[in-house]
Amino acid sequence: MGATSNESAGLSHEGTLRLGRATFAVALAFLVNGMMFGAWAARIPGLKDHAGLDSTHLGFALLCGSGGAVMAMSVAGLIAARRGSHLVTVAGLLGCAAALPFLALADSFVALAVALLVLGGFQGSMDVAMNASGLAVEQARRRPILSRLHGTWSVGSFLGAFVTAAAIGAGVGMLEEFALVAGAMVLSTLALWAFMIRHRVVSAGPAFRRPSARLLALGVAIFCGMLAEGSANDWSGVFMRTAVGSSQQEAAITLAVFSGSMAVSRLAGDRITELVGGPRLVAVGAALGAVGLAAALTLQAVGPAIGGFMLLGLGLGAVVPVALRAGGSQPGISPGVGIAAVSTMGYAGLLSGPPIIGTAAGFVGIRAALALVVALLVFLAAAAPRVMAMPATTGPAGPVAKPMTPEPTPR
């Protein structure tokens, strides 16, 4: 993903090479983070069975993962602003690698909840930091790439879920798989440390402040999108197994298809946003996602249900990149702090989603519980043009932050 001649105008040859390496490194961070997530999320039905949980207890265990992310995000954004997003990205990835195998060892509700709490804290920290790094690269290139980076994350999630499906088919256990994934994550930190942009923003105002009206509006949009995305990640496998009657491998394939369709949507998202605008893209995508999920819940066969989750992934792809770009481009605050503010509200959707869906599934079944997500997507489709169409800094894809001069990578 090297810089083109237009993107690197005004940079020396050495600067262009550094920018190309930095783009590769931040894309790698998104890819590896997504692979880790896809690998363990595709194992959720197996984690549920291994720990002996029902849907309600599984929901609250997953809640701990989101809770760990929310608690870590604001602190991670502050550290990223003052010490460098590259440092927090690498530290978060190493922490995720250390925590991942403990999921496979969790044989009770408490053990799984604690393991997810720790993993969620590291993953939330890395999420904030790698988005801040991605925005810094975007600013240096003077072209939007954040949606493509999130597309790279979805590619990673697809690969992780696909690897898990293959591992299940080959009889590879969870612990062995997670140990191999963790080893690959540790190796990837070498490239991240060598090539990521070093940048800090230490004079961008107070670290904690009351969110502006614009940040709150963006938070509403990302809340809806991440609750829907998290519901598909956390519950698609359980839905396929319990409501559709699929095999465990077919359940893993469903998550892989959902993640792959999100990757397609996000890889094309920057260009489509330039053509139609972020608010319209989010509104149309939310409507498409509602139709897809409703079809998956209504139809009884495995194939049509997988197709419905594919449409859901295509529709949801734009929400997070559009909202995070805007959050990281607010005047007077650092990108890390702005992204942390919007991300925290988004992760509140993930935080509330697992117990809501799990508790509702305990009373009315998983199919009716996921119908709540359809209703939320209908609301987002109706509200997005007004909620997201607010004054912002200008750029070819909407709110792209003003250019930033990164610190050079140390030799």
Sine and cosine of phi, psi and omega as CSV:
sin_phi,cos_phi,sin_psi,cos_psi,sin_omega,cos_omega
0.00,0.00,0.83,0.56,-0.03,-1.00
-0.97,0.25,0.29,-0.96,-0.02,-1.00
-0.98,0.22,0.61,-0.79,0.09,-1.00
-0.99,0.13,0.13,-0.99,-0.02,-1.00
-0.90,0.44,-0.57,0.82,0.02,-1.00
-0.94,0.34,-0.63,0.77,-0.06,-1.00
-0.93,0.36,-0.49,0.87,-0.09,-1.00
-0.98,-0.21,0.30,0.95,0.00,-1.00
-0.85,0.53,0.72,-0.69,0.02,-1.00
1.00,0.03,-0.08,1.00,0.02,-1.00
-0.98,-0.21,0.53,-0.85,0.12,-0.99
-0.94,0.33,0.19,-0.98,0.04,-1.00
-0.86,0.51,-0.67,0.74,0.03,-1.00
-0.90,0.44,-0.64,0.76,0.04,-1.00
-0.90,0.44,-0.63,0.78,0.04,-1.00
-0.90,0.44,-0.67,0.74,0.03,-1.00
-0.90,0.44,-0.67,0.74,0.03,-1.00
-0.89,0.46,-0.65,0.76,0.00,-1.00
-0.91,0.40,-0.63,0.77,0.06,-1.00
-0.90,0.45,-0.67,0.74,0.03,-1.00
-0.92,0.39,-0.62,0.79,0.02,-1.00
-0.91,0.42,-0.62,0.79,0.04,-1.00
-0.90,0.44,-0.69,0.72,0.05,-1.00
-0.86,0.50,-0.69,0.72,-0.08,-1.00
-0.91,0.42,-0.70,0.72,-0.03,-1.00
-0.94,0.34,-0.56,0.83,0.10,-1.00
-0.90,0.44,-0.62,0.79,0.05,-1.00
-0.90,0.44,-0.63,0.77,0.03,-1.00
-0.87,0.49,-0.72,0.70,0.04,-1.00
-0.89,0.46,-0.68,0.73,-0.04,-1.00
-0.88,0.47,-0.75,0.66,-0.05,-1.00
-0.93,0.38,-0.65,0.76,0.05,-1.00
-0.86,0.50,-0.69,0.73,0.02,-1.00
-0.91,0.42,-0.64,0.77,0.03,-1.00
-0.88,0.48,-0.69,0.72,0.03,-1.00
-0.86,0.51,-0.73,0.68,-0.04,-1.00
-0.90,0.44,-0.72,0.69,-0.01,-1.00
-0.88,0.48,-0.60,0.80,-0.02,-1.00
-0.90,0.43,-0.73,0.69,-0.05,-1.00
-0.99,0.14,-0.50,0.86,0.02,-1.00
-0.92,0.40,-0.57,0.82,0.04,-1.00
-0.94,0.35,-0.26,0.96,0.05,-1.00
-1.00,-0.08,0.09,1.00,-0.06,-1.00
-0.84,0.55,-0.71,0.70,0.06,-1.00
-0.85,0.53,-0.63,0.78,0.04,-1.00
-0.93,0.36,-0.63,0.77,0.08,-1.00
-0.88,0.48,-0.64,0.77,0.03,-1.00
-0.87,0.49,-0.73,0.69,-0.02,-1.00
-0.93,0.36,-0.65,0.76,-0.05,-1.00
-0.90,0.43,-0.60,0.80,0.00,-1.00
-1.00,0.05,-0.12,0.99,0.02,-1.00
0.93,0.37,0.68,0.74,-0.09,-1.00
-0.97,-0.23,0.48,-0.88,0.23,-0.97
-1.00,-0.02,0.00,-1.00,-0.08,-1.00
-0.89,0.45,-0.60,0.80,-0.02,-1.00
-0.91,0.41,-0.74,0.67,0.00,-1.00
-0.92,0.38,-0.58,0.82,0.08,-1.00
-0.88,0.48,-0.67,0.75,0.02,-1.00
-0.86,0.52,-0.67,0.74,0.00,-1.00
-0.96,0.27,-0.47,0.88,0.12,-0.99
-0.92,0.40,-0.69,0.72,0.06,-1.00
-0.90,0.43,-0.53,0.85,0.08,-1.00
-0.84,0.55,-0.61,0.79,0.00,-1.00
-0.90,0.43,-0.59,0.81,0.06,-1.00
-0.89,0.46,-0.73,0.69,0.04,-1.00
-0.91,0.41,-0.61,0.79,0.02,-1.00
-0.89,0.46,-0.66,0.75,0.06,-1.00
-0.88,0.48,-0.63,0.78,0.03,-1.00
-0.90,0.43,-0.72,0.70,-0.04,-1.00
-0.89,0.46,-0.68,0.73,-0.03,-1.00
-0.91,0.41,-0.50,0.87,-0.07,-1.00
-1.00,0.05,-0.39,0.92,-0.22,-0.97
-0.90,0.43,-0.74,0.67,-0.04,-1.00
-0.89,0.46,-0.68,0.73,0.03,-1.00
-0.91,0.42,-0.65,0.76,0.01,-1.00
-0.90,0.45,-0.63,0.77,0.04,-1.00
-0.89,0.45,-0.64,0.77,0.03,-1.00
-0.92,0.40,-0.70,0.71,0.01,-1.00
-0.91,0.41,-0.65,0.76,0.02,-1.00
-0.88,0.48,-0.61,0.79,0.01,-1.00
-0.93,0.37,-0.62,0.78,-0.12,-0.99
-1.00,-0.05,-0.53,0.85,-0.07,-1.00
-0.94,-0.35,-0.31,0.95,0.01,-1.00
0.88,-0.48,0.76,-0.65,0.00,-1.00
-0.93,0.38,-0.46,0.89,0.03,-1.00
-0.89,0.46,-0.64,0.77,-0.02,-1.00
-0.91,0.42,-0.71,0.71,-0.01,-1.00
-0.93,0.37,-0.58,0.81,0.03,-1.00
-0.88,0.48,-0.75,0.66,-0.02,-1.00
-0.91,0.41,-0.70,0.71,0.01,-1.00
-0.89,0.45,-0.65,0.76,0.03,-1.00
-0.89,0.45,-0.64,0.77,0.00,-1.00
-0.92,0.40,-0.67,0.75,0.05,-1.00
-0.89,0.45,-0.63,0.78,0.05,-1.00
-0.90,0.44,-0.66,0.75,0.05,-1.00
-0.88,0.48,-0.68,0.73,0.00,-1.00
-0.88,0.48,-0.62,0.78,0.00,-1.00
-0.94,0.33,-0.55,0.83,-0.09,-1.00
-1.00,0.09,-0.45,0.89,-0.16,-0.99
-0.84,0.55,-0.74,0.67,-0.05,-1.00
-0.87,0.49,-0.41,0.91,-0.03,-1.00
-0.93,0.37,-0.34,0.94,0.10,-1.00
-0.87,0.48,-0.68,0.74,-0.04,-1.00
-0.94,0.35,-0.36,0.93,-0.01,-1.00
-1.00,0.02,-0.17,0.99,-0.08,-1.00
-0.96,0.28,0.89,-0.45,-0.03,-1.00
-0.89,-0.45,0.30,0.95,0.04,-1.00
-0.46,-0.89,0.19,-0.98,0.03,-1.00
-0.87,0.49,-0.72,0.69,-0.05,-1.00
-0.89,0.45,-0.71,0.71,-0.03,-1.00
-0.89,0.45,-0.68,0.73,-0.01,-1.00
-0.93,0.37,-0.64,0.76,0.00,-1.00
-0.89,0.46,-0.69,0.72,0.01,-1.00
-0.91,0.40,-0.69,0.73,0.00,-1.00
-0.88,0.48,-0.66,0.75,0.01,-1.00
-0.94,0.34,-0.56,0.83,0.05,-1.00
-0.87,0.49,-0.72,0.69,-0.01,-1.00
-0.93,0.38,-0.73,0.68,0.01,-1.00
-0.87,0.48,-0.66,0.75,0.01,-1.00
-0.89,0.46,-0.62,0.79,0.02,-1.00
-0.90,0.45,-0.70,0.71,0.03,-1.00
-0.93,0.37,-0.64,0.77,-0.01,-1.00
-0.93,0.38,-0.64,0.77,0.05,-1.00
-0.89,0.45,-0.64,0.77,0.05,-1.00
-0.89,0.45,-0.71,0.71,0.01,-1.00
-0.91,0.42,-0.60,0.80,-0.01,-1.00
-0.86,0.51,-0.75,0.66,0.02,-1.00
-0.89,0.46,-0.72,0.69,-0.11,-0.99
-0.93,0.36,-0.67,0.74,-0.04,-1.00
-0.95,0.30,-0.47,0.88,0.11,-0.99
-0.94,0.35,-0.62,0.78,0.07,-1.00
-0.90,0.44,-0.65,0.76,0.06,-1.00
-0.90,0.43,-0.65,0.76,0.04,-1.00
-0.89,0.46,-0.63,0.77,0.04,-1.00
-0.92,0.39,-0.60,0.80,0.05,-1.00
-0.89,0.46,-0.67,0.74,0.05,-1.00
-0.91,0.42,-0.66,0.75,0.03,-1.00
-0.86,0.52,-0.68,0.74,0.01,-1.00
-0.91,0.42,-0.65,0.76,0.00,-1.00
-0.92,0.38,-0.59,0.81,0.02,-1.00
-0.98,0.21,-0.36,0.93,-0.05,-1.00
0.86,0.51,0.55,0.83,0.12,-0.99
-0.55,-0.84,0.59,-0.81,-0.02,-1.00
-0.93,0.36,0.75,-0.66,0.08,-1.00
-0.71,-0.70,-0.01,1.00,-0.15,-0.99
-0.90,0.44,-0.63,0.78,0.03,-1.00
-0.90,0.44,-0.64,0.77,0.03,-1.00
-0.92,0.40,-0.56,0.83,0.07,-1.00
-0.90,0.44,-0.67,0.74,0.07,-1.00
-0.92,0.38,-0.51,0.86,0.14,-0.99
-0.89,0.45,-0.62,0.79,0.07,-1.00
-0.89,0.45,-0.63,0.78,0.09,-1.00
-0.86,0.50,-0.68,0.73,0.00,-1.00
-0.92,0.39,-0.58,0.81,0.11,-0.99
-0.87,0.50,-0.70,0.72,0.04,-1.00
-0.88,0.47,-0.67,0.74,0.02,-1.00
-0.89,0.45,-0.65,0.76,0.07,-1.00
-0.87,0.49,-0.73,0.68,-0.01,-1.00
-0.89,0.45,-0.65,0.76,0.02,-1.00
-0.89,0.45,-0.68,0.73,0.03,-1.00
-0.92,0.39,-0.61,0.79,0.02,-1.00
-0.91,0.42,-0.67,0.74,0.04,-1.00
-0.87,0.49,-0.66,0.75,0.03,-1.00
-0.90,0.43,-0.68,0.73,0.04,-1.00
-0.86,0.51,-0.68,0.74,0.03,-1.00
-0.92,0.40,-0.63,0.77,0.01,-1.00
-0.90,0.43,-0.66,0.76,0.04,-1.00
-0.89,0.46,-0.69,0.72,0.01,-1.00
-0.89,0.45,-0.52,0.85,-0.01,-1.00
-1.00,0.02,-0.03,1.00,0.02,-1.00
0.98,0.19,0.33,0.94,0.03,-1.00
-0.98,0.20,0.74,-0.68,-0.03,-1.00
-0.97,0.25,0.27,-0.96,-0.02,-1.00
-0.88,0.47,-0.70,0.71,-0.07,-1.00
-0.89,0.45,-0.69,0.72,0.01,-1.00
-0.89,0.45,-0.70,0.71,0.00,-1.00
-0.89,0.45,-0.74,0.67,-0.04,-1.00
-0.90,0.43,-0.56,0.83,0.05,-1.00
-0.91,0.41,-0.65,0.76,0.04,-1.00
-0.91,0.41,-0.67,0.74,0.02,-1.00
-0.89,0.45,-0.68,0.74,0.01,-1.00
-0.88,0.47,-0.63,0.77,0.03,-1.00
-0.89,0.45,-0.66,0.75,0.05,-1.00
-0.90,0.43,-0.59,0.81,0.03,-1.00
-0.90,0.44,-0.68,0.73,0.00,-1.00
-0.89,0.46,-0.69,0.72,0.01,-1.00
-0.88,0.47,-0.59,0.81,-0.04,-1.00
-0.92,0.38,-0.39,0.92,-0.01,-1.00
-0.90,0.43,-0.39,0.92,0.02,-1.00
-0.89,0.45,-0.71,0.71,0.03,-1.00
-0.93,0.37,-0.62,0.79,-0.01,-1.00
-0.89,0.46,-0.72,0.69,-0.04,-1.00
-0.91,0.41,-0.57,0.82,-0.06,-1.00
-0.97,0.26,-0.56,0.83,-0.24,-0.97
-0.88,-0.47,-0.25,0.97,-0.07,-1.00
-0.92,0.39,0.54,-0.84,0.09,-1.00
-0.88,0.47,0.72,-0.70,0.14,-0.99
-1.00,-0.08,0.90,-0.44,0.06,-1.00
-0.50,-0.87,0.59,-0.81,0.04,-1.00
-0.71,-0.71,0.50,-0.87,0.07,-1.00
-0.76,-0.65,1.00,-0.07,-0.14,-0.99
-0.99,-0.14,-0.09,1.00,-0.07,-1.00
-0.81,-0.59,0.62,0.78,-0.08,-1.00
-0.97,-0.23,0.51,0.86,0.07,-1.00
1.00,-0.09,-0.02,-1.00,-0.05,-1.00
-0.92,0.40,0.49,-0.87,-0.03,-1.00
-0.95,0.32,-0.60,0.80,-0.04,-1.00
-0.86,-0.51,0.77,-0.64,0.00,-1.00
-0.45,-0.89,0.28,-0.96,0.07,-1.00
-0.93,0.37,0.77,-0.64,-0.02,-1.00
-0.88,0.48,0.63,-0.78,0.08,-1.00
-0.95,0.32,0.18,-0.98,0.03,-1.00
-0.87,0.49,-0.60,0.80,0.01,-1.00
-0.91,0.41,-0.69,0.72,0.03,-1.00
-0.89,0.45,-0.62,0.78,0.03,-1.00
-0.90,0.43,-0.66,0.75,0.03,-1.00
-0.90,0.44,-0.69,0.72,0.06,-1.00
-0.90,0.44,-0.58,0.81,0.04,-1.00
-0.90,0.45,-0.61,0.79,0.06,-1.00
-0.88,0.47,-0.71,0.71,-0.03,-1.00
-0.90,0.43,-0.73,0.68,-0.04,-1.00
-0.95,0.32,-0.48,0.87,0.10,-0.99
-0.85,0.53,-0.76,0.65,0.00,-1.00
-0.89,0.45,-0.71,0.70,-0.04,-1.00
-0.91,0.42,-0.67,0.74,-0.05,-1.00
-0.97,0.25,-0.48,0.88,0.10,-0.99
-0.91,0.42,-0.68,0.74,0.03,-1.00
-0.92,0.40,-0.69,0.72,0.02,-1.00
-0.89,0.45,-0.71,0.71,0.01,-1.00
-0.90,0.43,-0.57,0.82,0.04,-1.00
-0.90,0.45,-0.65,0.76,0.03,-1.00
-0.93,0.38,-0.68,0.73,0.00,-1.00
-0.89,0.45,-0.69,0.72,-0.13,-0.99
-1.00,0.08,-0.50,0.86,-0.19,-0.98
-0.88,-0.48,-0.12,0.99,-0.01,-1.00
-0.89,0.46,-0.67,0.74,0.01,-1.00
-0.90,0.43,-0.70,0.71,0.03,-1.00
-0.90,0.44,-0.67,0.75,0.03,-1.00
-0.87,0.49,-0.72,0.69,-0.02,-1.00
-0.90,0.44,-0.61,0.79,-0.03,-1.00
-0.96,0.28,-0.70,0.71,-0.15,-0.99
-1.00,-0.03,-0.57,0.82,-0.07,-1.00
-0.99,-0.14,-0.56,0.83,-0.03,-1.00
-0.99,-0.14,-0.40,0.92,0.01,-1.00
0.99,0.14,0.51,0.86,-0.02,-1.00
-0.98,0.18,0.20,-0.98,0.14,-0.99
-0.98,0.21,0.20,-0.98,0.04,-1.00
-0.90,0.43,-0.60,0.80,0.03,-1.00
-0.92,0.39,-0.65,0.76,0.05,-1.00
-0.91,0.42,-0.56,0.83,0.06,-1.00
-0.90,0.44,-0.66,0.75,0.04,-1.00
-0.91,0.40,-0.61,0.79,0.03,-1.00
-0.89,0.45,-0.59,0.81,0.03,-1.00
-0.86,0.51,-0.72,0.70,0.04,-1.00
-0.90,0.43,-0.61,0.79,0.02,-1.00
-0.89,0.45,-0.67,0.75,0.02,-1.00
-0.91,0.42,-0.69,0.72,0.04,-1.00
-0.86,0.51,-0.73,0.68,-0.01,-1.00
-0.91,0.41,-0.64,0.76,0.01,-1.00
-0.90,0.44,-0.64,0.77,0.02,-1.00
-0.93,0.37,-0.56,0.83,0.10,-1.00
-0.91,0.42,-0.61,0.80,0.03,-1.00
-0.89,0.47,-0.70,0.71,0.03,-1.00
-0.87,0.50,-0.71,0.70,-0.01,-1.00
-0.88,0.48,-0.68,0.73,-0.08,-1.00
-0.98,0.22,-0.55,0.83,0.04,-1.00
-0.90,0.44,-0.50,0.87,0.05,-1.00
-1.00,-0.06,-0.09,1.00,-0.18,-0.98
-0.91,0.42,-0.61,0.79,-0.02,-1.00
-0.88,0.47,-0.71,0.70,-0.02,-1.00
-0.92,0.39,-0.67,0.74,-0.02,-1.00
-0.92,0.39,-0.59,0.80,0.04,-1.00
-0.89,0.46,-0.64,0.77,0.06,-1.00
-0.88,0.48,-0.56,0.83,-0.09,-1.00
-0.99,0.14,-0.70,0.72,-0.15,-0.99
-0.91,-0.42,-0.24,0.97,-0.03,-1.00
1.00,-0.05,0.54,-0.84,-0.04,-1.00
-0.87,0.49,-0.74,0.67,-0.03,-1.00
-0.86,0.51,-0.68,0.74,-0.01,-1.00
-0.93,0.37,-0.65,0.76,0.02,-1.00
-0.88,0.47,-0.68,0.73,0.02,-1.00
-0.91,0.42,-0.66,0.75,-0.01,-1.00
-0.90,0.44,-0.75,0.67,0.00,-1.00
-0.90,0.44,-0.66,0.75,0.01,-1.00
-0.89,0.45,-0.66,0.76,0.02,-1.00
-0.89,0.45,-0.64,0.77,0.04,-1.00
-0.90,0.44,-0.68,0.73,0.03,-1.00
-0.89,0.46,-0.66,0.75,0.03,-1.00
-0.89,0.45,-0.63,0.78,0.03,-1.00
-0.89,0.46,-0.68,0.73,0.02,-1.00
-0.89,0.45,-0.71,0.71,-0.03,-1.00
-0.89,0.45,-0.72,0.69,-0.02,-1.00
-0.92,0.38,-0.63,0.78,0.05,-1.00
-0.87,0.49,-0.64,0.77,0.04,-1.00
-0.90,0.43,-0.68,0.74,0.01,-1.00
-0.88,0.47,-0.61,0.79,-0.02,-1.00
-0.97,0.26,-0.46,0.89,-0.09,-1.00
-1.00,0.06,-0.66,0.75,-0.08,-1.00
-0.99,0.16,0.51,-0.86,-0.15,-0.99
-0.99,-0.16,-0.27,0.96,-0.09,-1.00
-1.00,0.04,0.42,-0.91,-0.03,-1.00
-0.90,0.44,-0.75,0.67,-0.06,-1.00
-0.85,0.53,-0.81,0.59,0.04,-1.00
-0.88,0.48,-0.56,0.83,0.02,-1.00
-0.92,0.40,-0.66,0.75,0.06,-1.00
-0.88,0.47,-0.64,0.77,0.06,-1.00
-0.88,0.47,-0.59,0.80,0.04,-1.00
-0.91,0.43,-0.65,0.76,0.05,-1.00
-0.93,0.36,-0.46,0.89,0.10,-1.00
-0.90,0.44,-0.71,0.70,0.04,-1.00
-0.90,0.44,-0.60,0.80,0.04,-1.00
-0.87,0.49,-0.70,0.72,0.03,-1.00
-0.90,0.44,-0.67,0.74,0.04,-1.00
-0.87,0.50,-0.62,0.79,-0.06,-1.00
-0.97,0.25,-0.54,0.84,-0.11,-0.99
-1.00,0.08,-0.18,0.98,-0.17,-0.99
-0.85,0.53,-0.53,0.85,-0.14,-0.99
-1.00,0.09,-0.34,0.94,-0.22,-0.98
-0.88,0.47,-0.81,0.58,-0.11,-0.99
-0.92,0.39,-0.75,0.67,0.00,-1.00
-0.87,0.50,-0.67,0.74,-0.01,-1.00
-0.89,0.46,-0.70,0.71,-0.04,-1.00
-0.94,0.34,-0.65,0.76,-0.03,-1.00
-0.94,0.34,-0.61,0.80,0.06,-1.00
-0.86,0.52,-0.70,0.71,0.00,-1.00
-0.92,0.40,-0.68,0.73,-0.01,-1.00
-0.89,0.45,-0.58,0.82,0.01,-1.00
-0.99,0.11,0.05,1.00,-0.05,-1.00
-0.90,-0.43,0.29,0.96,-0.04,-1.00
-0.97,0.24,0.68,-0.73,0.02,-1.00
-0.93,0.37,0.64,-0.77,0.11,-0.99
1.00,-0.01,-0.10,0.99,0.05,-1.00
-0.72,-0.69,0.42,-0.91,-0.02,-1.00
-0.95,0.30,0.41,-0.91,0.06,-1.00
-0.83,0.55,-0.65,0.76,-0.02,-1.00
-0.89,0.46,-0.68,0.74,0.00,-1.00
-0.94,0.35,-0.67,0.74,0.02,-1.00
-0.90,0.44,-0.70,0.72,0.04,-1.00
-0.90,0.44,-0.63,0.77,0.02,-1.00
-0.88,0.47,-0.64,0.77,0.00,-1.00
-0.89,0.45,-0.74,0.67,-0.01,-1.00
-0.94,0.34,-0.65,0.76,0.00,-1.00
-0.89,0.46,-0.62,0.78,0.00,-1.00
-0.88,0.47,-0.67,0.74,0.05,-1.00
-0.92,0.38,-0.58,0.81,0.07,-1.00
-0.91,0.42,-0.70,0.72,-0.01,-1.00
-0.93,0.37,-0.32,0.95,0.14,-0.99
-0.89,0.46,-0.51,0.86,0.11,-0.99
-0.91,0.42,-0.69,0.72,0.09,-1.00
-0.91,0.41,-0.57,0.82,-0.02,-1.00
-0.90,0.43,-0.69,0.72,-0.03,-1.00
-0.99,0.10,-0.40,0.92,-0.08,-1.00
-0.88,0.47,-0.80,0.60,-0.06,-1.00
-0.83,0.56,-0.77,0.64,0.00,-1.00
-0.93,0.37,-0.55,0.84,0.03,-1.00
-0.90,0.43,-0.78,0.62,-0.01,-1.00
-0.91,0.41,-0.70,0.72,-0.02,-1.00
-0.90,0.44,-0.71,0.71,0.01,-1.00
-0.91,0.41,-0.70,0.71,0.03,-1.00
-0.89,0.46,-0.63,0.78,0.01,-1.00
-0.89,0.45,-0.54,0.84,0.03,-1.00
-0.91,0.41,-0.44,0.90,-0.02,-1.00
-0.99,-0.14,-0.70,0.72,-0.15,-0.99
-0.88,-0.47,-0.04,1.00,0.00,-1.00
0.99,-0.12,0.41,-0.91,-0.09,-1.00
-0.92,0.40,-0.54,0.84,-0.02,-1.00
-0.90,0.43,-0.75,0.66,0.00,-1.00
-0.93,0.37,-0.56,0.83,0.00,-1.00
-0.90,0.44,-0.67,0.74,0.00,-1.00
-0.95,0.33,-0.28,0.96,0.09,-1.00
-0.90,0.44,-0.40,0.92,0.08,-1.00
-0.89,0.46,-0.56,0.83,0.03,-1.00
-0.93,0.38,-0.60,0.80,0.06,-1.00
-0.86,0.51,-0.71,0.70,0.00,-1.00
-0.89,0.46,-0.63,0.78,0.01,-1.00
-0.91,0.42,-0.63,0.78,0.02,-1.00
-0.93,0.38,-0.58,0.81,0.08,-1.00
-0.88,0.47,-0.68,0.74,0.05,-1.00
-0.88,0.47,-0.70,0.71,-0.01,-1.00
-0.89,0.46,-0.66,0.76,0.02,-1.00
-0.87,0.49,-0.62,0.78,-0.01,-1.00
-0.97,0.23,-0.56,0.83,-0.14,-0.99
-1.00,-0.03,-0.38,0.93,-0.14,-0.99
-0.84,0.55,-0.70,0.71,-0.01,-1.00
-0.84,0.54,-0.61,0.79,-0.01,-1.00
-0.99,0.12,-0.67,0.74,-0.09,-1.00
-0.93,0.37,-0.66,0.75,-0.12,-0.99
-0.99,-0.10,-0.27,0.96,0.00,-1.00
-1.00,0.06,0.96,0.29,0.01,-1.00
-0.87,-0.50,0.36,-0.93,0.00,-1.00
-0.83,0.55,0.65,-0.76,-0.01,-1.00
-0.50,-0.87,0.21,-0.98,0.14,-0.99
-0.91,0.42,0.46,-0.89,-0.15,-0.99
-1.00,-0.04,0.36,-0.93,0.00,-1.00
0.05,-1.00,0.24,-0.97,-0.06,-1.00
-0.89,0.46,-0.40,0.92,0.01,-1.00
-0.89,-0.46,0.39,0.92,-0.06,-1.00
0.97,-0.24,-0.73,-0.69,-0.10,-1.00
-0.99,0.17,1.00,0.10,0.10,-1.00
-0.99,-0.16,0.74,-0.67,-0.14,-0.99
-0.93,0.36,0.33,-0.94,0.04,-1.00
-0.90,0.43,0.47,-0.88,-0.07,-1.00
-0.86,0.50,0.56,-0.83,0.02,-1.00
-0.82,-0.57,0.67,-0.74,0.07,-1.00
-1.00,-0.07,0.94,-0.35,-0.02,-1.00
-0.96,0.28,0.38,-0.92,0.14,-0.99
-0.95,0.32,0.60,-0.80,0.00,-1.00
-0.91,0.41,0.51,-0.86,0.06,-1.00
-0.94,0.34,0.81,-0.59,-0.01,-1.00
-0.89,0.45,0.57,-0.82,0.04,-1.00
-0.99,0.12,0.00,0.00,0.00,0.00
